[in-house]
Amino acid sequence: MAAWSIWVSRNDDCTTCPTGDLNLSYTTDSHVNETTEKNGVPIGEPTEASWIYIYPKGIRELVLYVKSNYMNLPIYITEHGMADFNNKTSPIKEALNDSLRIKYHSLHSISPFS
């Protein structure tokens, strides 16, 4: 999972929710473990952003989780990109030969449906 988060607002029977929190949002009430490692090992190939890794299995797991826990609601992935260093001096031909970005989008676009 590159940097996927799912926000499910807390409900009345949530026993792990913080109390007195009036500003609920995906940053304060996400109930997820955001990590880039599993058992001390990186989950995938790192990108230029320290919190984004190439981990296509993660998007599949997230889609299946939402599907099974939220009555098979439609899922729209509206933002999906890979962090990269912006080298403005790179020749256009070299910049267009972006094999890592092609790999990232290819793997992450196919994974939810495989």
VOFITI-469134 format. One line per field, with one value per atom (N, C-alpha, C): x, y, z; residue number from 0. Coordinates in steps of 0.05 Angstrom, whole numbers, plus 5000, padded with zeros to 4 digits. Example, Ala and Ser with C-alpha at 12.3 -4.5 7.8 and 13.67 -1.06 7.14 Angstrom:
// VOFITI-469134
x <- (5264	5246	5264	5257	5273	5258)
y <- (4886	4910	4934	4955	4979	5001)
z <- (5156	5156	5156	5142	5143	5157)
num <- (0	0	0	1	1	1)
// end
This chain:
// VOFITI-469134
x <- (5017	5000	5018	5015	5033	5030	5008	5002	4972	4960	4930	4920	4900	4887	4857	4843	4814	4804	4785	4774	4746	4742	4715	4710	4690	4684	4677	4685	4678	4648	4640	4612	4607	4583	4576	4587	4592	4601	4631	4645	4674	4687	4702	4714	4743	4754	4782	4783	4761	4760	4768	4782	4789	4763	4762	4739	4744	4723	4725	4737	4741	4752	4730	4730	4708	4716	4741	4751	4757	4736	4741	4746	4766	4773	4790	4798	4814	4842	4851	4877	4875	4852	4849	4834	4819	4801	4802	4826	4828	4828	4836	4837	4852	4875	4892	4920	4936	4964	4979	4989	5004	5033	5043	5071	5082	5108	5122	5138	5136	5151	5133	5141	5128	5151	5150	5172	5199	5201	5226	5236	5220	5227	5209	5220	5203	5183	5158	5136	5139	5156	5159	5182	5183	5203	5197	5216	5210	5209	5195	5194	5208	5207	5220	5206	5181	5167	5172	5181	5188	5164	5140	5116	5102	5113	5100	5119	5109	5123	5107	5121	5107	5098	5073	5062	5034	5032	5006	4987	4998	4981	4963	4973	4959	4933	4933	4908	4887	4897	4878	4866	4883	4873	4852	4858	4840	4813	4814	4789	4773	4785	4771	4759	4774	4765	4740	4741	4718	4694	4699	4678	4664	4679	4667	4655	4665	4655	4635	4631	4613	4593	4581	4560	4565	4590	4597	4591	4595	4590	4610	4602	4621	4645	4668	4693	4704	4710	4722	4750	4770	4797	4802	4803	4804	4831	4849	4876	4895	4914	4932	4957	4979	5003	5027	5050	5075	5093	5104	5122	5148	5158	5183	5198	5223	5240	5235	5230	5226	5253	5265	5290	5285	5285	5278	5300	5324	5346	5347	5330	5330	5319	5333	5323	5295	5278	5250	5250	5268	5269	5275	5293	5299	5276	5263	5241	5217	5213	5191	5196	5222	5229	5228	5204	5200	5190	5208	5201	5190	5200	5189	5160	5153	5126	5107	5117	5101	5096	5116	5114	5094	5096	5079	5050	5043	5016	5005	5022	5013	5006	5024	5019	4995	4993	4972	4945	4944	4919	4908	4924	4916	4910	4925	4923	4895	4879	4853	4834	4840	4822	4832	4857	4868	4863)
y <- (4977	5000	5024	5040	5063	5081	5092	5109	5111	5089	5088	5091	5107	5109	5107	5097	5097	5110	5128	5141	5131	5120	5111	5127	5144	5160	5143	5152	5136	5135	5114	5111	5108	5107	5107	5084	5061	5038	5034	5054	5051	5054	5033	5034	5044	5047	5057	5086	5099	5126	5146	5167	5187	5202	5211	5225	5255	5270	5299	5311	5295	5304	5316	5342	5355	5358	5355	5360	5333	5317	5291	5294	5280	5280	5256	5253	5230	5231	5255	5257	5252	5256	5253	5228	5216	5194	5171	5165	5146	5117	5111	5084	5065	5074	5057	5058	5039	5038	5045	5069	5078	5071	5053	5045	5039	5040	5033	5008	4995	4971	4950	4925	4902	4885	4881	4867	4878	4905	4919	4919	4907	4906	4924	4941	4958	4942	4953	4938	4938	4955	4955	4974	4981	4999	5028	5042	5070	5089	5111	5132	5157	5179	5204	5214	5207	5215	5192	5199	5179	5162	5172	5157	5142	5142	5129	5107	5082	5059	5046	5033	5018	4991	4989	4965	4960	4949	4945	4926	4908	4890	4906	4928	4944	4956	4965	4976	4954	4930	4907	4901	4899	4893	4915	4940	4961	4959	4955	4952	4928	4906	4882	4887	4902	4908	4926	4947	4965	4950	4934	4918	4900	4886	4867	4879	4903	4915	4937	4946	4968	4961	4937	4928	4931	4926	4926	4953	4975	5001	5006	5023	5030	5044	5040	5052	5068	5093	5111	5119	5112	5120	5146	5168	5194	5207	5196	5207	5184	5184	5161	5169	5173	5182	5172	5176	5167	5192	5194	5216	5212	5234	5233	5260	5259	5283	5299	5325	5341	5353	5339	5348	5365	5391	5409	5411	5400	5401	5376	5356	5331	5336	5325	5328	5314	5326	5315	5286	5278	5250	5231	5240	5224	5224	5247	5249	5232	5229	5213	5183	5176	5148	5141	5143	5141	5113	5094	5066	5060	5074	5070	5079	5102	5112	5093	5084	5065	5039	5029	5005	5010	5032	5039	5039	5055	5057	5030	5016	4990	4971	4968	4949	4957	4983	4992	4993	4996	4997	4969	4950	4922	4908	4913	4898	4896	4918	4915	4895	4889	4873	4845	4839	4813	4793)
z <- (5000	5000	5000	4980	4978	5002	5005	5028	5030	5031	5031	5059	5062	5088	5082	5101	5100	5125	5121	5144	5149	5172	5180	5206	5205	5228	5252	5275	5299	5303	5316	5322	5352	5360	5388	5404	5391	5406	5404	5395	5392	5419	5428	5454	5453	5429	5427	5418	5415	5405	5427	5419	5439	5447	5471	5481	5480	5477	5477	5452	5431	5406	5389	5386	5371	5342	5335	5308	5294	5289	5277	5247	5237	5209	5203	5178	5172	5185	5193	5206	5236	5249	5278	5286	5268	5275	5255	5244	5223	5232	5256	5267	5248	5238	5222	5233	5226	5232	5207	5205	5182	5186	5170	5173	5145	5143	5118	5122	5145	5151	5163	5159	5173	5184	5210	5224	5218	5217	5212	5183	5165	5137	5121	5103	5087	5071	5069	5056	5025	5014	4985	4978	4953	4943	4951	4963	4971	4947	4951	4931	4943	4930	4940	4965	4970	4995	5015	5038	5058	5067	5063	5073	5050	5026	5004	4993	4993	4983	4961	4943	4922	4934	4939	4952	4941	4917	4904	4920	4935	4951	4970	4980	4999	4988	4963	4952	4949	4942	4939	4966	4987	5014	5023	5017	5025	5010	4985	4969	4979	4984	4994	5022	5039	5066	5064	5048	5046	5034	5014	5001	5021	5037	5055	5080	5089	5113	5109	5085	5079	5057	5059	5042	5012	5004	4976	4962	4975	4964	4941	4922	4900	4912	4900	4909	4886	4892	4872	4882	4867	4873	4858	4873	4859	4859	4875	4875	4877	4859	4858	4843	4858	4845	4860	4847	4859	4863	4887	4893	4878	4868	4853	4856	4853	4854	4828	4830	4807	4798	4778	4767	4743	4746	4724	4703	4709	4690	4673	4679	4664	4636	4616	4588	4586	4569	4567	4558	4541	4532	4556	4573	4597	4617	4620	4639	4630	4604	4593	4596	4599	4602	4632	4644	4672	4679	4679	4682	4710	4731	4758	4760	4749	4750	4734	4711	4695	4711	4724	4740	4763	4776	4799	4790	4770	4761	4750	4736	4725	4747	4766	4788	4806	4812	4830	4816	4790	4775	4771	4768	4763	4790	4811	4835	4848	4849	4862	4848	4823	4808	4803	4812	4807	4829)
num <- (0	0	0	1	1	1	2	2	2	3	3	3	4	4	4	5	5	5	6	6	6	7	7	7	8	8	8	9	9	9	10	10	10	11	11	11	12	12	12	13	13	13	14	14	14	15	15	15	16	16	16	17	17	17	18	18	18	19	19	19	20	20	20	21	21	21	22	22	22	23	23	23	24	24	24	25	25	25	26	26	26	27	27	27	28	28	28	29	29	29	30	30	30	31	31	31	32	32	32	33	33	33	34	34	34	35	35	35	36	36	36	37	37	37	38	38	38	39	39	39	40	40	40	41	41	41	42	42	42	43	43	43	44	44	44	45	45	45	46	46	46	47	47	47	48	48	48	49	49	49	50	50	50	51	51	51	52	52	52	53	53	53	54	54	54	55	55	55	56	56	56	57	57	57	58	58	58	59	59	59	60	60	60	61	61	61	62	62	62	63	63	63	64	64	64	65	65	65	66	66	66	67	67	67	68	68	68	69	69	69	70	70	70	71	71	71	72	72	72	73	73	73	74	74	74	75	75	75	76	76	76	77	77	77	78	78	78	79	79	79	80	80	80	81	81	81	82	82	82	83	83	83	84	84	84	85	85	85	86	86	86	87	87	87	88	88	88	89	89	89	90	90	90	91	91	91	92	92	92	93	93	93	94	94	94	95	95	95	96	96	96	97	97	97	98	98	98	99	99	99	100	100	100	101	101	101	102	102	102	103	103	103	104	104	104	105	105	105	106	106	106	107	107	107	108	108	108	109	109	109	110	110	110	111	111	111	112	112	112	113	113	113)
// end
